[in-house]
């Protein structure tokens, strides 16, 4: 049921003239970006409440009391919620300033609810999934090839923009891209922010001391606080070391609450990812030159990520949280994702930026040589009848879903165009409710 209220807010289907429960008018300037991971439901919203503009997050619940039932009252990630959208107003939620978070009750007509009962399972679906499997194979393969290149160009453009940001330092751009890739979507943004927050030159000065690298990265990540884990000797040593190094280099840490531990398997906790990032710097960061080596291909690329944690992280899931039988190295599937999201795009970007089409082509070849990913998007496309065998196919289908389906760009999609063209040739006209 909560998904329904999120849907109403996301697509601005609430009636005009909505007000807070204390009578203030609400104008929605921007409803925010839908967040499907941990944290508030919509981020970056802009609202005018009672004539005053607000910027922040929006949280949606069936009952207002769910705020407390879900533990948001003790979670700092919810400190910047500017509106609480609820179905049942059974309580008010205090804010950090001694007042209450603005709250509104979402209403909708019975006819909408009846229609929703029929369509609820389709809210997140590809609109043509019931018929896309009937398309000719050549139409499918041709569109996937184009989408694959389009996807690669988007990734390469991000890297090239990053190189400009770091003033032409390809090595640092590679390190930041690695950090983002290690986040595996859920913590991609925080890990990229971490890599941006400390110069690679500073990290390189301590490449011969893994403990100092860990102190720098965990400290910058905002994960060190001497007032907690007071009996964890390793943790307290990290705190002391970071305090010294931060003063030496003038570093300022990030906020800890941006890291997402919920919906993350313990072996993939952000703390273990930061430990892996530190391991990539041990002995000096030379990943870029190894990627650009002419011998680097789909078979040898996984060897680039042969990093193994040891010591504390061999026996801990998180700080002061021992675990047993923990993997010391990245899993095979995670390494494959690093090759897909870092090695191939880096080759393509470097080749494109330096006028080397053969190097760029090597990036595309790696995608063609690797097996397809296995995630929710790919399983849905396969269920719809679309074959997906290589990483090139899976990247194309991910791009199709995110950049076309989710944005309702059916008229710009070759699948949509082919289906509409076939429909227009039928002897009888389409009913008013049409294909989509």
PATI-717078 format. One record per residue (C-alpha): x, y, z; residue in one letter. Coordinates in nm, 3 decimals, always signed. Example, Ala and Ser with C-alpha at 12.3 -4.5 7.8 and 13.67 -1.06 7.14 Angstrom:
residues 2
<pt <+1.230; -0.450; +0.780>; "a">
<pt <+1.367; -0.106; +0.714>; "s">
This chain:
residues 436
<pt <+0.000; +0.000; +0.000>; "x">
<pt <+0.287; +0.238; +0.072>; "x">
<pt <+0.396; +0.199; -0.290>; "x">
<pt <+0.060; +0.346; -0.395>; "x">
<pt <+0.119; +0.664; -0.197>; "x">
<pt <+0.473; +0.688; -0.334>; "x">
<pt <+0.328; +0.651; -0.683>; "x">
<pt <+0.076; +0.930; -0.621>; "x">
<pt <+0.351; +1.163; -0.504>; "x">
<pt <+0.603; +1.062; -0.774>; "x">
<pt <+0.364; +1.132; -1.062>; "x">
<pt <+0.197; +1.431; -0.892>; "x">
<pt <-0.146; +1.268; -0.889>; "x">
<pt <-0.261; +1.424; -0.563>; "x">
<pt <-0.554; +1.668; -0.604>; "x">
<pt <-0.488; +2.039; -0.650>; "x">
<pt <-0.484; +2.258; -0.344>; "x">
<pt <-0.329; +2.013; -0.099>; "x">
<pt <-0.252; +2.154; +0.245>; "x">
<pt <-0.062; +2.057; +0.555>; "x">
<pt <-0.258; +1.923; +0.849>; "x">
<pt <-0.232; +2.268; +1.012>; "x">
<pt <-0.383; +2.442; +0.709>; "x">
<pt <-0.083; +2.575; +0.514>; "x">
<pt <-0.094; +2.555; +0.133>; "x">
<pt <+0.155; +2.329; -0.048>; "x">
<pt <+0.288; +2.406; -0.396>; "x">
<pt <+0.502; +2.129; -0.546>; "x">
<pt <+0.785; +2.293; -0.742>; "x">
<pt <+0.969; +1.960; -0.780>; "x">
<pt <+0.857; +1.637; -0.618>; "x">
<pt <+1.213; +1.505; -0.578>; "x">
<pt <+1.404; +1.205; -0.709>; "x">
<pt <+1.256; +0.868; -0.612>; "x">
<pt <+1.496; +0.677; -0.387>; "x">
<pt <+1.447; +0.299; -0.391>; "x">
<pt <+1.732; +0.232; -0.144>; "x">
<pt <+1.772; +0.319; +0.223>; "x">
<pt <+1.684; +0.673; +0.330>; "x">
<pt <+1.390; +0.909; +0.260>; "x">
<pt <+1.160; +0.813; -0.029>; "x">
<pt <+1.223; +1.129; -0.235>; "x">
<pt <+1.538; +1.341; -0.227>; "x">
<pt <+1.607; +1.693; -0.353>; "x">
<pt <+1.242; +1.806; -0.345>; "x">
<pt <+1.148; +2.174; -0.369>; "x">
<pt <+0.819; +2.286; -0.216>; "x">
<pt <+0.645; +2.610; -0.125>; "x">
<pt <+0.469; +2.560; +0.209>; "x">
<pt <+0.260; +2.849; +0.338>; "x">
<pt <+0.437; +3.083; +0.096>; "x">
<pt <+0.789; +2.983; +0.208>; "x">
<pt <+1.018; +2.778; -0.017>; "x">
<pt <+1.171; +2.459; +0.125>; "x">
<pt <+1.436; +2.226; -0.019>; "x">
<pt <+1.498; +1.877; +0.115>; "x">
<pt <+1.352; +1.527; +0.132>; "x">
<pt <+0.998; +1.388; +0.134>; "x">
<pt <+0.897; +1.074; +0.323>; "x">
<pt <+0.579; +0.876; +0.245>; "x">
<pt <+0.392; +0.639; +0.481>; "x">
<pt <+0.053; +0.469; +0.499>; "x">
<pt <+0.022; +0.582; +0.863>; "x">
<pt <+0.202; +0.876; +1.016>; "x">
<pt <+0.297; +0.655; +1.311>; "x">
<pt <+0.500; +0.437; +1.070>; "x">
<pt <+0.769; +0.704; +1.108>; "x">
<pt <+0.840; +0.572; +1.457>; "x">
<pt <+0.769; +0.209; +1.374>; "x">
<pt <+1.038; +0.224; +1.102>; "x">
<pt <+1.288; +0.388; +1.338>; "x">
<pt <+1.320; +0.716; +1.143>; "x">
<pt <+1.311; +0.918; +1.466>; "x">
<pt <+1.661; +0.789; +1.554>; "x">
<pt <+1.807; +0.788; +1.201>; "x">
<pt <+2.007; +1.105; +1.106>; "x">
<pt <+1.938; +1.035; +0.737>; "x">
<pt <+1.582; +1.164; +0.798>; "x">
<pt <+1.685; +1.492; +0.960>; "x">
<pt <+1.620; +1.692; +0.642>; "x">
<pt <+1.264; +1.574; +0.567>; "x">
<pt <+1.056; +1.879; +0.474>; "x">
<pt <+0.722; +1.702; +0.419>; "x">
<pt <+0.561; +1.384; +0.552>; "x">
<pt <+0.295; +1.246; +0.312>; "x">
<pt <+0.059; +1.000; +0.483>; "x">
<pt <-0.260; +0.810; +0.419>; "x">
<pt <-0.373; +0.814; +0.783>; "x">
<pt <-0.289; +1.109; +1.008>; "x">
<pt <-0.268; +0.931; +1.344>; "x">
<pt <+0.020; +1.132; +1.495>; "x">
<pt <+0.259; +1.420; +1.432>; "x">
<pt <+0.634; +1.390; +1.391>; "x">
<pt <+0.864; +1.633; +1.579>; "x">
<pt <+1.154; +1.798; +1.403>; "x">
<pt <+1.497; +1.889; +1.542>; "x">
<pt <+1.395; +2.250; +1.610>; "x">
<pt <+1.123; +2.182; +1.863>; "x">
<pt <+0.836; +2.198; +1.615>; "x">
<pt <+0.676; +1.942; +1.384>; "x">
<pt <+0.759; +1.824; +1.032>; "x">
<pt <+0.495; +1.955; +0.787>; "x">
<pt <+0.250; +1.675; +0.713>; "x">
<pt <-0.023; +1.624; +0.454>; "x">
<pt <-0.284; +1.353; +0.401>; "x">
<pt <-0.292; +1.196; +0.053>; "x">
<pt <-0.644; +1.147; -0.083>; "x">
<pt <-0.777; +1.004; -0.410>; "x">
<pt <-1.118; +0.905; -0.553>; "x">
<pt <-1.259; +0.551; -0.531>; "x">
<pt <-1.234; +0.517; -0.910>; "x">
<pt <-0.856; +0.557; -0.887>; "x">
<pt <-0.835; +0.285; -0.626>; "x">
<pt <-1.035; +0.045; -0.843>; "x">
<pt <-0.810; +0.110; -1.140>; "x">
<pt <-0.501; +0.080; -0.923>; "x">
<pt <-0.614; -0.267; -0.813>; "x">
<pt <-0.592; -0.373; -1.178>; "x">
<pt <-0.265; -0.197; -1.259>; "x">
<pt <-0.067; -0.217; -0.934>; "x">
<pt <+0.156; -0.494; -1.061>; "x">
<pt <+0.240; -0.286; -1.369>; "x">
<pt <+0.360; +0.032; -1.197>; "x">
<pt <+0.724; -0.070; -1.220>; "x">
<pt <+0.692; -0.286; -1.531>; "x">
<pt <+0.805; -0.226; -1.887>; "x">
<pt <+0.490; -0.108; -2.062>; "x">
<pt <+0.533; -0.335; -2.366>; "x">
<pt <+0.658; -0.643; -2.179>; "x">
<pt <+0.356; -0.851; -2.279>; "x">
<pt <+0.419; -0.807; -2.653>; "x">
<pt <+0.786; -0.716; -2.697>; "x">
<pt <+0.879; -1.085; -2.728>; "x">
<pt <+0.699; -1.098; -3.063>; "x">
<pt <+0.946; -0.861; -3.231>; "x">
<pt <+1.168; -0.995; -3.513>; "x">
<pt <+1.515; -1.103; -3.388>; "x">
<pt <+1.691; -0.859; -3.622>; "x">
<pt <+1.497; -0.569; -3.473>; "x">
<pt <+1.600; -0.677; -3.124>; "x">
<pt <+1.969; -0.737; -3.195>; "x">
<pt <+2.005; -0.418; -3.396>; "x">
<pt <+1.854; -0.204; -3.119>; "x">
<pt <+2.059; -0.375; -2.849>; "x">
<pt <+2.381; -0.309; -3.042>; "x">
<pt <+2.296; +0.060; -3.066>; "x">
<pt <+2.195; +0.079; -2.700>; "x">
<pt <+2.518; -0.092; -2.595>; "x">
<pt <+2.727; +0.173; -2.771>; "x">
<pt <+2.504; +0.446; -2.628>; "x">
<pt <+2.553; +0.304; -2.279>; "x">
<pt <+2.929; +0.290; -2.325>; "x">
<pt <+2.938; +0.648; -2.449>; "x">
<pt <+2.748; +0.764; -2.140>; "x">
<pt <+2.995; +0.588; -1.911>; "x">
<pt <+3.293; +0.719; -2.110>; "x">
<pt <+3.158; +1.073; -2.104>; "x">
<pt <+3.135; +1.055; -1.727>; "x">
<pt <+3.501; +0.953; -1.706>; "x">
<pt <+3.613; +1.226; -1.947>; "x">
<pt <+3.418; +1.487; -1.748>; "x">
<pt <+3.589; +1.355; -1.435>; "x">
<pt <+3.931; +1.391; -1.601>; "x">
<pt <+3.850; +1.756; -1.668>; "x">
<pt <+3.745; +1.799; -1.305>; "x">
<pt <+4.080; +1.664; -1.181>; "x">
<pt <+4.268; +1.879; -1.432>; "x">
<pt <+4.376; +1.603; -1.669>; "x">
<pt <+4.490; +1.351; -1.407>; "x">
<pt <+4.376; +1.022; -1.562>; "x">
<pt <+4.522; +0.820; -1.273>; "x">
<pt <+4.310; +1.003; -1.018>; "x">
<pt <+4.005; +0.979; -1.244>; "x">
<pt <+4.064; +0.604; -1.259>; "x">
<pt <+4.083; +0.585; -0.878>; "x">
<pt <+3.757; +0.779; -0.836>; "x">
<pt <+3.587; +0.560; -1.098>; "x">
<pt <+3.712; +0.249; -0.918>; "x">
<pt <+3.570; +0.375; -0.589>; "x">
<pt <+3.231; +0.436; -0.749>; "x">
<pt <+3.234; +0.091; -0.910>; "x">
<pt <+3.315; -0.071; -0.574>; "x">
<pt <+2.993; +0.079; -0.438>; "x">
<pt <+2.796; -0.155; -0.668>; "x">
<pt <+2.507; +0.093; -0.707>; "x">
<pt <+2.392; +0.110; -0.343>; "x">
<pt <+2.700; +0.293; -0.212>; "x">
<pt <+2.838; +0.419; -0.542>; "x">
<pt <+2.779; +0.787; -0.462>; "x">
<pt <+2.933; +0.781; -0.110>; "x">
<pt <+3.241; +0.591; -0.230>; "x">
<pt <+3.291; +0.836; -0.516>; "x">
<pt <+3.262; +1.124; -0.269>; "x">
<pt <+3.521; +0.954; -0.049>; "x">
<pt <+3.767; +0.916; -0.337>; "x">
<pt <+3.717; +1.279; -0.436>; "x">
<pt <+3.768; +1.401; -0.078>; "x">
<pt <+4.136; +1.307; -0.045>; "x">
<pt <+4.403; +1.373; -0.312>; "x">
<pt <+4.561; +1.064; -0.462>; "x">
<pt <+4.900; +1.229; -0.401>; "x">
<pt <+4.832; +1.219; -0.027>; "x">
<pt <+4.730; +0.855; -0.038>; "x">
<pt <+5.037; +0.770; -0.247>; "x">
<pt <+5.266; +0.906; +0.026>; "x">
<pt <+5.135; +0.631; +0.254>; "x">
<pt <+5.109; +0.349; +0.000>; "x">
<pt <+5.369; +0.146; +0.193>; "x">
<pt <+5.157; +0.141; +0.511>; "x">
<pt <+4.815; -0.025; +0.479>; "x">
<pt <+4.715; +0.085; +0.830>; "x">
<pt <+4.769; +0.452; +0.746>; "x">
<pt <+4.575; +0.409; +0.421>; "x">
<pt <+4.286; +0.259; +0.617>; "x">
<pt <+4.303; +0.539; +0.873>; "x">
<pt <+4.288; +0.802; +0.599>; "x">
<pt <+3.997; +0.642; +0.415>; "x">
<pt <+3.788; +0.537; +0.716>; "x">
<pt <+3.845; +0.878; +0.872>; "x">
<pt <+3.748; +1.064; +0.555>; "x">
<pt <+3.441; +0.840; +0.528>; "x">
<pt <+3.323; +0.978; +0.864>; "x">
<pt <+3.335; +0.632; +1.018>; "x">
<pt <+3.575; +0.713; +1.305>; "x">
<pt <+3.463; +0.848; +1.641>; "x">
<pt <+3.664; +0.790; +1.960>; "x">
<pt <+3.347; +0.789; +2.171>; "x">
<pt <+3.226; +0.457; +2.026>; "x">
<pt <+3.377; +0.108; +2.003>; "x">
<pt <+3.597; +0.204; +2.297>; "x">
<pt <+3.709; -0.155; +2.355>; "x">
<pt <+3.803; -0.218; +1.991>; "x">
<pt <+4.178; -0.159; +1.989>; "x">
<pt <+4.208; -0.152; +1.609>; "x">
<pt <+3.928; +0.105; +1.582>; "x">
<pt <+4.075; +0.332; +1.847>; "x">
<pt <+4.418; +0.315; +1.681>; "x">
<pt <+4.257; +0.420; +1.353>; "x">
<pt <+4.097; +0.718; +1.528>; "x">
<pt <+4.428; +0.836; +1.671>; "x">
<pt <+4.611; +0.789; +1.339>; "x">
<pt <+4.345; +0.973; +1.141>; "x">
<pt <+4.341; +1.263; +1.389>; "x">
<pt <+4.715; +1.309; +1.327>; "x">
<pt <+4.695; +1.272; +0.947>; "x">
<pt <+4.387; +1.493; +0.911>; "x">
<pt <+4.563; +1.778; +1.090>; "x">
<pt <+4.875; +1.723; +0.882>; "x">
<pt <+4.691; +1.743; +0.547>; "x">
<pt <+4.400; +1.968; +0.644>; "x">
<pt <+4.137; +1.700; +0.576>; "x">
<pt <+3.768; +1.722; +0.669>; "x">
<pt <+3.562; +1.401; +0.699>; "x">
<pt <+3.231; +1.322; +0.530>; "x">
<pt <+2.906; +1.260; +0.718>; "x">
<pt <+2.864; +0.901; +0.827>; "x">
<pt <+2.487; +0.895; +0.769>; "x">
<pt <+2.524; +0.894; +0.389>; "x">
<pt <+2.645; +0.532; +0.395>; "x">
<pt <+2.382; +0.264; +0.333>; "x">
<pt <+2.409; -0.049; +0.544>; "x">
<pt <+2.044; -0.152; +0.507>; "x">
<pt <+1.964; -0.391; +0.221>; "x">
<pt <+2.336; -0.470; +0.200>; "x">
<pt <+2.473; -0.816; +0.259>; "x">
<pt <+2.716; -0.811; +0.554>; "x">
<pt <+3.012; -0.913; +0.335>; "x">
<pt <+2.933; -0.607; +0.119>; "x">
<pt <+2.911; -0.357; +0.405>; "x">
<pt <+3.060; -0.014; +0.319>; "x">
<pt <+3.331; -0.069; +0.580>; "x">
<pt <+3.458; -0.375; +0.395>; "x">
<pt <+3.441; -0.189; +0.063>; "x">
<pt <+3.652; +0.094; +0.210>; "x">
<pt <+3.902; -0.168; +0.332>; "x">
<pt <+3.919; -0.306; -0.024>; "x">
<pt <+3.973; +0.045; -0.163>; "x">
<pt <+4.263; +0.088; +0.078>; "x">
<pt <+4.408; -0.244; -0.040>; "x">
<pt <+4.399; -0.117; -0.402>; "x">
<pt <+4.639; +0.161; -0.297>; "x">
<pt <+4.887; -0.065; -0.119>; "x">
<pt <+5.224; -0.051; -0.292>; "x">
<pt <+5.112; +0.239; -0.511>; "x">
<pt <+4.809; +0.285; -0.735>; "x">
<pt <+4.896; +0.159; -1.083>; "x">
<pt <+4.560; +0.036; -1.207>; "x">
<pt <+4.532; +0.271; -1.503>; "x">
<pt <+4.857; +0.160; -1.668>; "x">
<pt <+4.757; -0.203; -1.624>; "x">
<pt <+4.418; -0.140; -1.784>; "x">
<pt <+4.578; +0.039; -2.080>; "x">
<pt <+4.828; -0.242; -2.134>; "x">
<pt <+4.764; -0.395; -2.479>; "x">
<pt <+4.755; -0.739; -2.316>; "x">
<pt <+4.452; -0.646; -2.104>; "x">
<pt <+4.142; -0.828; -2.231>; "x">
<pt <+3.835; -1.003; -2.093>; "x">
<pt <+4.039; -1.302; -1.975>; "x">
<pt <+4.321; -1.115; -1.801>; "x">
<pt <+4.122; -0.818; -1.668>; "x">
<pt <+3.988; -1.001; -1.357>; "x">
<pt <+4.348; -1.038; -1.238>; "x">
<pt <+4.360; -0.660; -1.192>; "x">
<pt <+4.136; -0.693; -0.887>; "x">
<pt <+4.322; -0.968; -0.704>; "x">
<pt <+4.308; -0.777; -0.374>; "x">
<pt <+4.275; -0.965; -0.049>; "x">
<pt <+4.195; -0.814; +0.286>; "x">
<pt <+4.382; -0.947; +0.586>; "x">
<pt <+4.423; -0.884; +0.955>; "x">
<pt <+4.119; -0.720; +1.114>; "x">
<pt <+3.896; -0.751; +0.808>; "x">
<pt <+3.957; -1.124; +0.780>; "x">
<pt <+3.747; -1.167; +1.092>; "x">
<pt <+3.510; -0.867; +1.105>; "x">
<pt <+3.195; -0.773; +0.913>; "x">
<pt <+3.203; -0.423; +1.057>; "x">
<pt <+3.379; -0.237; +1.336>; "x">
<pt <+3.343; -0.426; +1.663>; "x">
<pt <+3.135; -0.691; +1.482>; "x">
<pt <+3.324; -1.020; +1.443>; "x">
<pt <+3.224; -1.266; +1.172>; "x">
<pt <+3.328; -1.613; +1.062>; "x">
<pt <+3.425; -1.762; +0.726>; "x">
<pt <+3.452; -1.421; +0.561>; "x">
<pt <+3.584; -1.400; +0.203>; "x">
<pt <+3.919; -1.224; +0.185>; "x">
<pt <+3.881; -1.144; -0.185>; "x">
<pt <+3.605; -0.999; -0.401>; "x">
<pt <+3.360; -1.254; -0.538>; "x">
<pt <+3.379; -1.361; -0.900>; "x">
<pt <+3.055; -1.180; -0.979>; "x">
<pt <+3.179; -0.858; -0.816>; "x">
<pt <+3.504; -0.875; -1.011>; "x">
<pt <+3.304; -0.920; -1.332>; "x">
<pt <+3.107; -0.604; -1.248>; "x">
<pt <+3.432; -0.413; -1.199>; "x">
<pt <+3.552; -0.524; -1.541>; "x">
<pt <+3.217; -0.419; -1.693>; "x">
<pt <+3.187; -0.085; -1.512>; "x">
<pt <+3.551; +0.022; -1.489>; "x">
<pt <+3.789; -0.156; -1.727>; "x">
<pt <+3.580; -0.147; -2.045>; "x">
<pt <+3.459; +0.215; -2.006>; "x">
<pt <+3.811; +0.333; -1.912>; "x">
<pt <+3.953; +0.180; -2.231>; "x">
<pt <+3.675; +0.336; -2.439>; "x">
<pt <+3.710; +0.678; -2.274>; "x">
<pt <+4.090; +0.686; -2.302>; "x">
<pt <+4.079; +0.572; -2.663>; "x">
<pt <+3.812; +0.829; -2.752>; "x">
<pt <+4.000; +1.112; -2.577>; "x">
<pt <+4.333; +1.026; -2.739>; "x">
<pt <+4.212; +0.946; -3.090>; "x">
<pt <+4.277; +0.571; -3.060>; "x">
<pt <+3.975; +0.388; -3.206>; "x">
<pt <+4.136; +0.046; -3.156>; "x">
<pt <+4.161; +0.103; -2.781>; "x">
<pt <+3.801; +0.220; -2.768>; "x">
<pt <+3.697; -0.091; -2.962>; "x">
<pt <+3.874; -0.308; -2.703>; "x">
<pt <+3.634; -0.172; -2.443>; "x">
<pt <+3.333; -0.280; -2.649>; "x">
<pt <+3.497; -0.618; -2.720>; "x">
<pt <+3.528; -0.687; -2.347>; "x">
<pt <+3.153; -0.639; -2.306>; "x">
<pt <+3.088; -0.877; -2.596>; "x">
<pt <+3.318; -1.140; -2.442>; "x">
<pt <+3.175; -1.138; -2.088>; "x">
<pt <+2.861; -1.317; -1.972>; "x">
<pt <+2.548; -1.112; -1.909>; "x">
<pt <+2.477; -0.977; -1.564>; "x">
<pt <+2.198; -1.125; -1.356>; "x">
<pt <+1.982; -0.863; -1.187>; "x">
<pt <+1.618; -0.757; -1.159>; "x">
<pt <+1.622; -0.565; -1.487>; "x">
<pt <+1.769; -0.852; -1.685>; "x">
<pt <+1.538; -1.112; -1.534>; "x">
<pt <+1.240; -0.897; -1.630>; "x">
<pt <+1.354; -0.861; -1.990>; "x">
<pt <+1.415; -1.235; -2.015>; "x">
<pt <+1.068; -1.299; -1.875>; "x">
<pt <+0.936; -1.073; -2.153>; "x">
<pt <+1.108; -1.293; -2.412>; "x">
<pt <+1.425; -1.091; -2.485>; "x">
<pt <+1.744; -1.297; -2.503>; "x">
<pt <+2.038; -1.168; -2.305>; "x">
<pt <+2.365; -1.358; -2.333>; "x">
<pt <+2.656; -1.113; -2.307>; "x">
<pt <+2.747; -0.814; -2.092>; "x">
<pt <+2.690; -0.603; -2.401>; "x">
<pt <+2.329; -0.727; -2.407>; "x">
<pt <+2.273; -0.674; -2.036>; "x">
<pt <+2.423; -0.323; -2.041>; "x">
<pt <+2.202; -0.240; -2.339>; "x">
<pt <+1.890; -0.363; -2.159>; "x">
<pt <+1.976; -0.177; -1.839>; "x">
<pt <+2.020; +0.138; -2.047>; "x">
<pt <+1.690; +0.074; -2.227>; "x">
<pt <+1.503; +0.041; -1.900>; "x">
<pt <+1.660; +0.341; -1.725>; "x">
<pt <+1.684; +0.585; -2.013>; "x">
<pt <+1.379; +0.491; -2.222>; "x">
<pt <+1.118; +0.284; -2.036>; "x">
<pt <+1.139; +0.467; -1.704>; "x">
<pt <+1.122; +0.801; -1.886>; "x">
<pt <+0.831; +0.697; -2.110>; "x">
<pt <+1.037; +0.752; -2.425>; "x">
<pt <+0.846; +0.484; -2.616>; "x">
<pt <+0.833; +0.692; -2.935>; "x">
<pt <+1.215; +0.718; -2.934>; "x">
<pt <+1.258; +0.342; -2.878>; "x">
<pt <+1.293; +0.109; -3.175>; "x">
<pt <+1.088; -0.153; -2.992>; "x">
<pt <+0.807; +0.098; -2.941>; "x">
<pt <+0.834; +0.222; -3.298>; "x">
<pt <+0.821; -0.132; -3.440>; "x">
<pt <+0.518; -0.222; -3.228>; "x">
<pt <+0.333; +0.096; -3.319>; "x">
<pt <+0.412; +0.050; -3.688>; "x">
<pt <+0.284; -0.309; -3.677>; "x">
<pt <-0.028; -0.193; -3.496>; "x">
<pt <-0.098; +0.074; -3.760>; "x">
<pt <-0.103; -0.192; -4.032>; "x">
<pt <-0.376; -0.401; -3.870>; "x">
<pt <-0.702; -0.417; -4.068>; "x">
<pt <-0.911; -0.291; -3.775>; "x">
<pt <-0.830; +0.023; -3.571>; "x">
<pt <-0.683; -0.003; -3.221>; "x">
<pt <-0.927; +0.039; -2.934>; "x">
<pt <-0.906; +0.363; -2.734>; "x">
<pt <-0.690; +0.199; -2.468>; "x">
<pt <-0.427; +0.116; -2.738>; "x">
<pt <-0.106; -0.081; -2.711>; "x">
<pt <+0.051; +0.105; -2.423>; "x">
